[in-house]
Protein backbone atom coordinates (compact mmCIF):
# COMPACT_ATOMS: atom_id res chain seq x y z
CA UNK A 1 0.00 0.00 0.00
CA UNK A 2 2.86 2.35 0.75
CA UNK A 3 4.25 1.82 -2.74
CA UNK A 4 0.91 2.79 -4.28
CA UNK A 5 0.80 5.99 -2.25
CA UNK A 6 4.36 6.85 -3.30
CA UNK A 7 3.50 6.14 -6.94
CA UNK A 8 0.39 8.31 -6.86
CA UNK A 9 2.31 11.10 -5.14
CA UNK A 10 5.06 10.97 -7.77
CA UNK A 11 2.54 10.75 -10.61
CA UNK A 12 0.61 13.79 -9.39
CA UNK A 13 3.84 15.72 -8.95
CA UNK A 14 4.90 15.06 -12.55
CA UNK A 15 1.37 15.75 -13.78
CA UNK A 16 1.41 19.14 -12.07
CA UNK A 17 4.80 19.92 -13.61
CA UNK A 18 3.49 18.92 -17.05
CA UNK A 19 0.42 21.14 -16.66
CA UNK A 20 2.59 24.10 -15.66
CA UNK A 21 4.86 23.63 -18.68
CA UNK A 22 1.88 23.38 -21.03
CA UNK A 23 0.41 26.55 -19.51
CA UNK A 24 3.70 28.40 -20.04
CA UNK A 25 3.86 27.26 -23.67
CA UNK A 26 0.30 28.45 -24.29
CA UNK A 27 1.02 31.84 -22.70
CA UNK A 28 4.21 32.19 -24.76
CA UNK A 29 2.33 31.40 -27.97
CA UNK A 30 -0.42 33.91 -27.20
CA UNK A 31 2.15 36.62 -26.44
CA UNK A 32 4.09 35.77 -29.60
CA UNK A 33 1.01 36.01 -31.79
CA UNK A 34 0.04 39.30 -30.16
CA UNK A 35 3.49 40.80 -30.73
CA UNK A 36 3.58 39.56 -34.34
CA UNK A 37 0.18 41.09 -35.12
CA UNK A 38 1.33 44.36 -33.55
CA UNK A 39 4.51 44.33 -35.64
CA UNK A 40 2.56 43.57 -38.82
CA UNK A 41 0.11 46.38 -38.07
CA UNK A 42 2.95 48.83 -37.55
CA UNK A 43 4.60 47.69 -40.79
CA UNK A 44 1.31 48.10 -42.67
CA UNK A 45 0.94 51.65 -41.34
CA UNK A 46 4.49 52.38 -42.42
CA UNK A 47 3.91 51.14 -45.96
CA UNK A 48 0.64 53.09 -46.19
CA UNK A 49 2.46 56.25 -45.10
CA UNK A 50 5.20 55.62 -47.68
CA UNK A 51 2.61 55.12 -50.43
CA UNK A 52 0.79 58.31 -49.42
CA UNK A 53 4.05 60.28 -49.64
CA UNK A 54 4.67 59.04 -53.14
CA UNK A 55 8.13 57.87 -52.23
CA UNK A 56 9.51 54.78 -53.94
CA UNK A 57 11.44 52.20 -52.01
CA UNK A 58 13.20 49.27 -53.57
N, CA, C and O atoms as a Tripos MOL2 file, in Angstrom:
@<TRIPOS>MOLECULE
protein
  232   231    58     0     0
PROTEIN
NO_CHARGES

@<TRIPOS>ATOM
      1 N           0.8210   -1.2040    0.0000 N.3       1 UNK1
      2 CA          0.0000    0.0000    0.0000 C.3       1 UNK1
      3 C           0.8610    1.2630    0.0000 C.2       1 UNK1
      4 O           0.5110    2.2690   -0.6170 O.2       1 UNK1
      5 N           1.9820    1.1910    0.6960 N.am      2 UNK2
      6 CA          2.8650    2.3490    0.7490 C.3       2 UNK2
      7 C           3.4420    2.6620   -0.6310 C.2       2 UNK2
      8 O           3.6270    3.8230   -0.9950 O.2       2 UNK2
      9 N           3.7220    1.6010   -1.3910 N.am      3 UNK3
     10 CA          4.2540    1.8170   -2.7400 C.3       3 UNK3
     11 C           3.2320    2.5050   -3.6370 C.2       3 UNK3
     12 O           3.5920    3.3490   -4.4580 O.2       3 UNK3
     13 N           1.9700    2.1510   -3.4830 N.am      4 UNK4
     14 CA          0.9140    2.7850   -4.2790 C.3       4 UNK4
     15 C           0.7970    4.2700   -3.9360 C.2       4 UNK4
     16 O           0.6270    5.1040   -4.8260 O.2       4 UNK4
     17 N           0.8850    4.5920   -2.6730 N.am      5 UNK5
     18 CA          0.8020    5.9940   -2.2530 C.3       5 UNK5
     19 C           1.9940    6.7790   -2.8010 C.2       5 UNK5
     20 O           1.8320    7.9060   -3.2700 O.2       5 UNK5
     21 N           3.1800    6.1920   -2.7460 N.am      6 UNK6
     22 CA          4.3630    6.8520   -3.2970 C.3       6 UNK6
     23 C           4.2280    7.0480   -4.8030 C.2       6 UNK6
     24 O           4.6030    8.0930   -5.3350 O.2       6 UNK6
     25 N           3.6900    6.0370   -5.4880 N.am      7 UNK7
     26 CA          3.5040    6.1430   -6.9370 C.3       7 UNK7
     27 C           2.5210    7.2500   -7.2840 C.2       7 UNK7
     28 O           2.7850    8.0620   -8.1710 O.2       7 UNK7
     29 N           1.3980    7.2840   -6.5960 N.am      8 UNK8
     30 CA          0.3880    8.3120   -6.8640 C.3       8 UNK8
     31 C           0.9540    9.6960   -6.5650 C.2       8 UNK8
     32 O           0.7110   10.6400   -7.3170 O.2       8 UNK8
     33 N           1.6930    9.8210   -5.4940 N.am      9 UNK9
     34 CA          2.3060   11.1010   -5.1440 C.3       9 UNK9
     35 C           3.2750   11.5510   -6.2390 C.2       9 UNK9
     36 O           3.2550   12.7120   -6.6490 O.2       9 UNK9
     37 N           4.1100   10.6450   -6.7050 N.am     10 UNK10
     38 CA          5.0580   10.9670   -7.7680 C.3      10 UNK10
     39 C           4.3290   11.3030   -9.0660 C.2      10 UNK10
     40 O           4.6910   12.2520   -9.7600 O.2      10 UNK10
     41 N           3.3080   10.5240   -9.3870 N.am     11 UNK11
     42 CA          2.5370   10.7490  -10.6080 C.3      11 UNK11
     43 C           1.8840   12.1230  -10.5920 C.2      11 UNK11
     44 O           1.9480   12.8530  -11.5820 O.2      11 UNK11
     45 N           1.2620   12.4790   -9.4860 N.am     12 UNK12
     46 CA          0.6090   13.7850   -9.3880 C.3      12 UNK12
     47 C           1.6230   14.9240   -9.4470 C.2      12 UNK12
     48 O           1.3310   15.9880   -9.9940 O.2      12 UNK12
     49 N           2.7960   14.7100   -8.8950 N.am     13 UNK13
     50 CA          3.8360   15.7210   -8.9480 C.3      13 UNK13
     51 C           4.2730   15.9810  -10.3910 C.2      13 UNK13
     52 O           4.3970   17.1320  -10.8090 O.2      13 UNK13
     53 N           4.5050   14.9090  -11.1480 N.am     14 UNK14
     54 CA          4.8980   15.0640  -12.5480 C.3      14 UNK14
     55 C           3.7500   15.6000  -13.3960 C.2      14 UNK14
     56 O           3.9770   16.3440  -14.3500 O.2      14 UNK14
     57 N           2.5250   15.2300  -13.0550 N.am     15 UNK15
     58 CA          1.3700   15.7470  -13.7750 C.3      15 UNK15
     59 C           1.2410   17.2530  -13.5710 C.2      15 UNK15
     60 O           0.9520   17.9870  -14.5170 O.2      15 UNK15
     61 N           1.4530   17.7100  -12.3530 N.am     16 UNK16
     62 CA          1.4070   19.1450  -12.0720 C.3      16 UNK16
     63 C           2.5120   19.8800  -12.8300 C.2      16 UNK16
     64 O           2.2730   20.9530  -13.3830 O.2      16 UNK16
     65 N           3.6930   19.3250  -12.8610 N.am     17 UNK17
     66 CA          4.7970   19.9180  -13.6110 C.3      17 UNK17
     67 C           4.4600   19.9990  -15.0990 C.2      17 UNK17
     68 O           4.7190   21.0160  -15.7430 O.2      17 UNK17
     69 N           3.8870   18.9380  -15.6370 N.am     18 UNK18
     70 CA          3.4950   18.9210  -17.0460 C.3      18 UNK18
     71 C           2.4470   19.9940  -17.3330 C.2      18 UNK18
     72 O           2.5390   20.6890  -18.3450 O.2      18 UNK18
     73 N           1.4660   20.1340  -16.4680 N.am     19 UNK19
     74 CA          0.4200   21.1400  -16.6570 C.3      19 UNK19
     75 C           1.0160   22.5500  -16.6190 C.2      19 UNK19
     76 O           0.6160   23.4090  -17.4050 O.2      19 UNK19
     77 N           1.9500   22.7900  -15.7290 N.am     20 UNK20
     78 CA          2.5910   24.1040  -15.6600 C.3      20 UNK20
     79 C           3.3830   24.4040  -16.9270 C.2      20 UNK20
     80 O           3.3450   25.5280  -17.4270 O.2      20 UNK20
     81 N           4.0960   23.4190  -17.4470 N.am     21 UNK21
     82 CA          4.8630   23.6260  -18.6760 C.3      21 UNK21
     83 C           3.9390   23.9000  -19.8480 C.2      21 UNK21
     84 O           4.2120   24.7830  -20.6610 O.2      21 UNK21
     85 N           2.8480   23.1530  -19.9450 N.am     22 UNK22
     86 CA          1.8840   23.3800  -21.0250 C.3      22 UNK22
     87 C           1.2780   24.7760  -20.9110 C.2      22 UNK22
     88 O           1.0940   25.4510  -21.9240 O.2      22 UNK22
     89 N           0.9700   25.2100  -19.7140 N.am     23 UNK23
     90 CA          0.4100   26.5520  -19.5140 C.3      23 UNK23
     91 C           1.4080   27.6220  -19.9470 C.2      23 UNK23
     92 O           1.0210   28.6110  -20.5700 O.2      23 UNK23
     93 N           2.6790   27.4390  -19.6260 N.am     24 UNK24
     94 CA          3.7020   28.4040  -20.0420 C.3      24 UNK24
     95 C           3.8490   28.4520  -21.5570 C.2      24 UNK24
     96 O           4.0370   29.5260  -22.1280 O.2      24 UNK24
     97 N           3.7660   27.3060  -22.2050 N.am     25 UNK25
     98 CA          3.8590   27.2570  -23.6670 C.3      25 UNK25
     99 C           2.6760   27.9880  -24.2970 C.2      25 UNK25
    100 O           2.8470   28.7330  -25.2620 O.2      25 UNK25
    101 N           1.4860   27.7800  -23.7570 N.am     26 UNK26
    102 CA          0.2980   28.4540  -24.2890 C.3      26 UNK26
    103 C           0.4050   29.9620  -24.1150 C.2      26 UNK26
    104 O           0.0870   30.7190  -25.0320 O.2      26 UNK26
    105 N           0.8500   30.3980  -22.9480 N.am     27 UNK27
    106 CA          1.0160   31.8350  -22.6980 C.3      27 UNK27
    107 C           2.0650   32.4220  -23.6480 C.2      27 UNK27
    108 O           1.8760   33.5130  -24.1860 O.2      27 UNK27
    109 N           3.1610   31.7060  -23.8520 N.am     28 UNK28
    110 CA          4.2070   32.1860  -24.7550 C.3      28 UNK28
    111 C           3.6850   32.2970  -26.1840 C.2      28 UNK28
    112 O           4.0070   33.2580  -26.8820 O.2      28 UNK28
    113 N           2.8980   31.3460  -26.6220 N.am     29 UNK29
    114 CA          2.3280   31.3960  -27.9730 C.3      29 UNK29
    115 C           1.3680   32.5620  -28.1240 C.2      29 UNK29
    116 O           1.3930   33.2510  -29.1440 O.2      29 UNK29
    117 N           0.5340   32.7940  -27.1400 N.am     30 UNK30
    118 CA         -0.4170   33.9110  -27.2010 C.3      30 UNK30
    119 C           0.3370   35.2340  -27.2540 C.2      30 UNK30
    120 O          -0.0180   36.1130  -28.0390 O.2      30 UNK30
    121 N           1.3640   35.3880  -26.4370 N.am     31 UNK31
    122 CA          2.1470   36.6250  -26.4410 C.3      31 UNK31
    123 C           2.8680   36.7910  -27.7780 C.2      31 UNK31
    124 O           2.9310   37.8970  -28.3140 O.2      31 UNK31
    125 N           3.4070   35.7070  -28.3140 N.am     32 UNK32
    126 CA          4.0950   35.7740  -29.6030 C.3      32 UNK32
    127 C           3.1660   36.1940  -30.7270 C.2      32 UNK32
    128 O           3.5370   37.0180  -31.5630 O.2      32 UNK32
    129 N           1.9720   35.6410  -30.7560 N.am     33 UNK33
    130 CA          1.0090   36.0130  -31.7890 C.3      33 UNK33
    131 C           0.6070   37.4790  -31.6380 C.2      33 UNK33
    132 O           0.4760   38.1990  -32.6280 O.2      33 UNK33
    133 N           0.4140   37.9120  -30.4010 N.am     34 UNK34
    134 CA          0.0400   39.3050  -30.1630 C.3      34 UNK34
    135 C           1.1330   40.2530  -30.6370 C.2      34 UNK34
    136 O           0.8470   41.2520  -31.2970 O.2      34 UNK34
    137 N           2.3790   39.9480  -30.3050 N.am     35 UNK35
    138 CA          3.4900   40.8010  -30.7330 C.3      35 UNK35
    139 C           3.6500   40.7930  -32.2450 C.2      35 UNK35
    140 O           3.9530   41.8280  -32.8380 O.2      35 UNK35
    141 N           3.4500   39.6380  -32.8800 N.am     36 UNK36
    142 CA          3.5840   39.5600  -34.3350 C.3      36 UNK36
    143 C           2.5010   40.3840  -35.0140 C.2      36 UNK36
    144 O           2.7850   41.1040  -35.9720 O.2      36 UNK36
    145 N           1.2620   40.2910  -34.5360 N.am     37 UNK37
    146 CA          0.1800   41.0870  -35.1210 C.3      37 UNK37
    147 C           0.4540   42.5700  -34.9490 C.2      37 UNK37
    148 O           0.1770   43.3620  -35.8490 O.2      37 UNK37
    149 N           0.9990   42.9520  -33.7940 N.am     38 UNK38
    150 CA          1.3330   44.3550  -33.5510 C.3      38 UNK38
    151 C           2.4260   44.8190  -34.5130 C.2      38 UNK38
    152 O           2.3560   45.9250  -35.0500 O.2      38 UNK38
    153 N           3.4210   43.9850  -34.7280 N.am     39 UNK39
    154 CA          4.5100   44.3310  -35.6410 C.3      39 UNK39
    155 C           3.9880   44.4460  -37.0710 C.2      39 UNK39
    156 O           4.3620   45.3640  -37.8000 O.2      39 UNK39
    157 N           3.1250   43.5130  -37.4700 N.am     40 UNK40
    158 CA          2.5600   43.5710  -38.8200 C.3      40 UNK40
    159 C           1.6980   44.8040  -39.0060 C.2      40 UNK40
    160 O           1.7110   45.4130  -40.0760 O.2      40 UNK40
    161 N           0.9460   45.1810  -37.9750 N.am     41 UNK41
    162 CA          0.1090   46.3790  -38.0660 C.3      41 UNK41
    163 C           0.9680   47.6310  -38.2030 C.2      41 UNK41
    164 O           0.6490   48.5310  -38.9810 O.2      41 UNK41
    165 N           2.0560   47.6820  -37.4460 N.am     42 UNK42
    166 CA          2.9510   48.8340  -37.5510 C.3      42 UNK42
    167 C           3.6020   48.8890  -38.9280 C.2      42 UNK42
    168 O           3.7580   49.9690  -39.4980 O.2      42 UNK42
    169 N           3.9820   47.7360  -39.4640 N.am     43 UNK43
    170 CA          4.5960   47.6910  -40.7900 C.3      43 UNK43
    171 C           3.5940   48.1190  -41.8600 C.2      43 UNK43
    172 O           3.9600   48.8060  -42.8140 O.2      43 UNK43
    173 N           2.3400   47.7180  -41.7070 N.am     44 UNK44
    174 CA          1.3110   48.1040  -42.6680 C.3      44 UNK44
    175 C           1.0770   49.6110  -42.6270 C.2      44 UNK44
    176 O           0.8820   50.2350  -43.6690 O.2      44 UNK44
    177 N           1.0960   50.1950  -41.4420 N.am     45 UNK45
    178 CA          0.9410   51.6470  -41.3380 C.3      45 UNK45
    179 C           2.1190   52.3590  -41.9810 C.2      45 UNK45
    180 O           1.9600   53.4040  -42.6120 O.2      45 UNK45
    181 N           3.2970   51.7860  -41.8170 N.am     46 UNK46
    182 CA          4.4860   52.3840  -42.4220 C.3      46 UNK46
    183 C           4.4340   52.3350  -43.9320 C.2      46 UNK46
    184 O           4.8210   53.3010  -44.5890 O.2      46 UNK46
    185 N           3.9710   51.2440  -44.4990 N.am     47 UNK47
    186 CA          3.9050   51.1440  -45.9630 C.3      47 UNK47
    187 C           2.7920   52.0270  -46.4920 C.2      47 UNK47
    188 O           2.9260   52.5720  -47.5870 O.2      47 UNK47
    189 N           1.7010   52.1910  -45.7620 N.am     48 UNK48
    190 CA          0.6430   53.0940  -46.1920 C.3      48 UNK48
    191 C           1.1380   54.5310  -46.1780 C.2      48 UNK48
    192 O           0.8110   55.3060  -47.0760 O.2      48 UNK48
    193 N           1.9180   54.8940  -45.1770 N.am     49 UNK49
    194 CA          2.4590   56.2520  -45.0980 C.3      49 UNK49
    195 C           3.4450   56.4870  -46.2330 C.2      49 UNK49
    196 O           3.4710   57.5770  -46.8050 O.2      49 UNK49
    197 N           4.2570   55.4900  -46.5720 N.am     50 UNK50
    198 CA          5.2020   55.6220  -47.6820 C.3      50 UNK50
    199 C           4.4510   55.7810  -48.9960 C.2      50 UNK50
    200 O           4.8430   56.5930  -49.8340 O.2      50 UNK50
    201 N           3.3850   55.0250  -49.1890 N.am     51 UNK51
    202 CA          2.6110   55.1200  -50.4290 C.3      51 UNK51
    203 C           1.9140   56.4720  -50.5240 C.2      51 UNK51
    204 O           1.7870   57.0240  -51.6160 O.2      51 UNK51
    205 N           1.4700   57.0010  -49.4150 N.am     52 UNK52
    206 CA          0.7940   58.3110  -49.4230 C.3      52 UNK52
    207 C           1.7770   59.4250  -49.7430 C.2      52 UNK52
    208 O           1.3950   60.4310  -50.3410 O.2      52 UNK52
    209 N           3.0400   59.2630  -49.3530 N.am     53 UNK53
    210 CA          4.0520   60.2810  -49.6390 C.3      53 UNK53
    211 C           4.4760   60.2570  -51.0780 C.2      53 UNK53
    212 O           5.0170   61.2420  -51.5820 O.2      53 UNK53
    213 N           4.2440   59.1640  -51.7480 N.am     54 UNK54
    214 CA          4.6680   59.0440  -53.1360 C.3      54 UNK54
    215 C           6.1240   58.6320  -53.2710 C.2      54 UNK54
    216 O           6.6810   58.6320  -54.3690 O.2      54 UNK54
    217 N           6.7320   58.2820  -52.1540 N.am     55 UNK55
    218 CA          8.1320   57.8700  -52.2310 C.3      55 UNK55
    219 C           8.2060   56.4280  -52.7390 C.2      55 UNK55
    220 O           7.3030   55.6220  -52.5170 O.2      55 UNK55
    221 N           9.2990   56.1360  -53.4190 N.am     56 UNK56
    222 CA          9.5110   54.7820  -53.9350 C.3      56 UNK56
    223 C          10.6360   54.1480  -53.1650 C.2      56 UNK56
    224 O          11.6980   54.7440  -52.9820 O.2      56 UNK56
    225 N          10.4000   52.9500  -52.7180 N.am     57 UNK57
    226 CA         11.4350   52.1970  -52.0120 C.3      57 UNK57
    227 C          11.6550   50.9070  -52.7480 C.2      57 UNK57
    228 O          10.7060   50.2790  -53.2160 O.2      57 UNK57
    229 N          12.8910   50.5120  -52.8510 N.am     58 UNK58
    230 CA         13.1950   49.2730  -53.5690 C.3      58 UNK58
    231 C          13.5850   48.1930  -52.6140 C.2      58 UNK58
    232 O          13.8780   47.0740  -53.0330 O.2      58 UNK58
@<TRIPOS>BOND
     1     1     2 1
     2     2     3 1
     3     3     4 2
     4     3     5 am
     5     5     6 1
     6     6     7 1
     7     7     8 2
     8     7     9 am
     9     9    10 1
    10    10    11 1
    11    11    12 2
    12    11    13 am
    13    13    14 1
    14    14    15 1
    15    15    16 2
    16    15    17 am
    17    17    18 1
    18    18    19 1
    19    19    20 2
    20    19    21 am
    21    21    22 1
    22    22    23 1
    23    23    24 2
    24    23    25 am
    25    25    26 1
    26    26    27 1
    27    27    28 2
    28    27    29 am
    29    29    30 1
    30    30    31 1
    31    31    32 2
    32    31    33 am
    33    33    34 1
    34    34    35 1
    35    35    36 2
    36    35    37 am
    37    37    38 1
    38    38    39 1
    39    39    40 2
    40    39    41 am
    41    41    42 1
    42    42    43 1
    43    43    44 2
    44    43    45 am
    45    45    46 1
    46    46    47 1
    47    47    48 2
    48    47    49 am
    49    49    50 1
    50    50    51 1
    51    51    52 2
    52    51    53 am
    53    53    54 1
    54    54    55 1
    55    55    56 2
    56    55    57 am
    57    57    58 1
    58    58    59 1
    59    59    60 2
    60    59    61 am
    61    61    62 1
    62    62    63 1
    63    63    64 2
    64    63    65 am
    65    65    66 1
    66    66    67 1
    67    67    68 2
    68    67    69 am
    69    69    70 1
    70    70    71 1
    71    71    72 2
    72    71    73 am
    73    73    74 1
    74    74    75 1
    75    75    76 2
    76    75    77 am
    77    77    78 1
    78    78    79 1
    79    79    80 2
    80    79    81 am
    81    81    82 1
    82    82    83 1
    83    83    84 2
    84    83    85 am
    85    85    86 1
    86    86    87 1
    87    87    88 2
    88    87    89 am
    89    89    90 1
    90    90    91 1
    91    91    92 2
    92    91    93 am
    93    93    94 1
    94    94    95 1
    95    95    96 2
    96    95    97 am
    97    97    98 1
    98    98    99 1
    99    99   100 2
   100    99   101 am
   101   101   102 1
   102   102   103 1
   103   103   104 2
   104   103   105 am
   105   105   106 1
   106   106   107 1
   107   107   108 2
   108   107   109 am
   109   109   110 1
   110   110   111 1
   111   111   112 2
   112   111   113 am
   113   113   114 1
   114   114   115 1
   115   115   116 2
   116   115   117 am
   117   117   118 1
   118   118   119 1
   119   119   120 2
   120   119   121 am
   121   121   122 1
   122   122   123 1
   123   123   124 2
   124   123   125 am
   125   125   126 1
   126   126   127 1
   127   127   128 2
   128   127   129 am
   129   129   130 1
   130   130   131 1
   131   131   132 2
   132   131   133 am
   133   133   134 1
   134   134   135 1
   135   135   136 2
   136   135   137 am
   137   137   138 1
   138   138   139 1
   139   139   140 2
   140   139   141 am
   141   141   142 1
   142   142   143 1
   143   143   144 2
   144   143   145 am
   145   145   146 1
   146   146   147 1
   147   147   148 2
   148   147   149 am
   149   149   150 1
   150   150   151 1
   151   151   152 2
   152   151   153 am
   153   153   154 1
   154   154   155 1
   155   155   156 2
   156   155   157 am
   157   157   158 1
   158   158   159 1
   159   159   160 2
   160   159   161 am
   161   161   162 1
   162   162   163 1
   163   163   164 2
   164   163   165 am
   165   165   166 1
   166   166   167 1
   167   167   168 2
   168   167   169 am
   169   169   170 1
   170   170   171 1
   171   171   172 2
   172   171   173 am
   173   173   174 1
   174   174   175 1
   175   175   176 2
   176   175   177 am
   177   177   178 1
   178   178   179 1
   179   179   180 2
   180   179   181 am
   181   181   182 1
   182   182   183 1
   183   183   184 2
   184   183   185 am
   185   185   186 1
   186   186   187 1
   187   187   188 2
   188   187   189 am
   189   189   190 1
   190   190   191 1
   191   191   192 2
   192   191   193 am
   193   193   194 1
   194   194   195 1
   195   195   196 2
   196   195   197 am
   197   197   198 1
   198   198   199 1
   199   199   200 2
   200   199   201 am
   201   201   202 1
   202   202   203 1
   203   203   204 2
   204   203   205 am
   205   205   206 1
   206   206   207 1
   207   207   208 2
   208   207   209 am
   209   209   210 1
   210   210   211 1
   211   211   212 2
   212   211   213 am
   213   213   214 1
   214   214   215 1
   215   215   216 2
   216   215   217 am
   217   217   218 1
   218   218   219 1
   219   219   220 2
   220   219   221 am
   221   221   222 1
   222   222   223 1
   223   223   224 2
   224   223   225 am
   225   225   226 1
   226   226   227 1
   227   227   228 2
   228   227   229 am
   229   229   230 1
   230   230   231 1
   231   231   232 2
@<TRIPOS>SUBSTRUCTURE
     1 UNK1         2 RESIDUE 1 A UNK
     2 UNK2         6 RESIDUE 1 A UNK
     3 UNK3        10 RESIDUE 1 A UNK
     4 UNK4        14 RESIDUE 1 A UNK
     5 UNK5        18 RESIDUE 1 A UNK
     6 UNK6        22 RESIDUE 1 A UNK
     7 UNK7        26 RESIDUE 1 A UNK
     8 UNK8        30 RESIDUE 1 A UNK
     9 UNK9        34 RESIDUE 1 A UNK
    10 UNK10       38 RESIDUE 1 A UNK
    11 UNK11       42 RESIDUE 1 A UNK
    12 UNK12       46 RESIDUE 1 A UNK
    13 UNK13       50 RESIDUE 1 A UNK
    14 UNK14       54 RESIDUE 1 A UNK
    15 UNK15       58 RESIDUE 1 A UNK
    16 UNK16       62 RESIDUE 1 A UNK
    17 UNK17       66 RESIDUE 1 A UNK
    18 UNK18       70 RESIDUE 1 A UNK
    19 UNK19       74 RESIDUE 1 A UNK
    20 UNK20       78 RESIDUE 1 A UNK
    21 UNK21       82 RESIDUE 1 A UNK
    22 UNK22       86 RESIDUE 1 A UNK
    23 UNK23       90 RESIDUE 1 A UNK
    24 UNK24       94 RESIDUE 1 A UNK
    25 UNK25       98 RESIDUE 1 A UNK
    26 UNK26      102 RESIDUE 1 A UNK
    27 UNK27      106 RESIDUE 1 A UNK
    28 UNK28      110 RESIDUE 1 A UNK
    29 UNK29      114 RESIDUE 1 A UNK
    30 UNK30      118 RESIDUE 1 A UNK
    31 UNK31      122 RESIDUE 1 A UNK
    32 UNK32      126 RESIDUE 1 A UNK
    33 UNK33      130 RESIDUE 1 A UNK
    34 UNK34      134 RESIDUE 1 A UNK
    35 UNK35      138 RESIDUE 1 A UNK
    36 UNK36      142 RESIDUE 1 A UNK
    37 UNK37      146 RESIDUE 1 A UNK
    38 UNK38      150 RESIDUE 1 A UNK
    39 UNK39      154 RESIDUE 1 A UNK
    40 UNK40      158 RESIDUE 1 A UNK
    41 UNK41      162 RESIDUE 1 A UNK
    42 UNK42      166 RESIDUE 1 A UNK
    43 UNK43      170 RESIDUE 1 A UNK
    44 UNK44      174 RESIDUE 1 A UNK
    45 UNK45      178 RESIDUE 1 A UNK
    46 UNK46      182 RESIDUE 1 A UNK
    47 UNK47      186 RESIDUE 1 A UNK
    48 UNK48      190 RESIDUE 1 A UNK
    49 UNK49      194 RESIDUE 1 A UNK
    50 UNK50      198 RESIDUE 1 A UNK
    51 UNK51      202 RESIDUE 1 A UNK
    52 UNK52      206 RESIDUE 1 A UNK
    53 UNK53      210 RESIDUE 1 A UNK
    54 UNK54      214 RESIDUE 1 A UNK
    55 UNK55      218 RESIDUE 1 A UNK
    56 UNK56      222 RESIDUE 1 A UNK
    57 UNK57      226 RESIDUE 1 A UNK
    58 UNK58      230 RESIDUE 1 A UNK
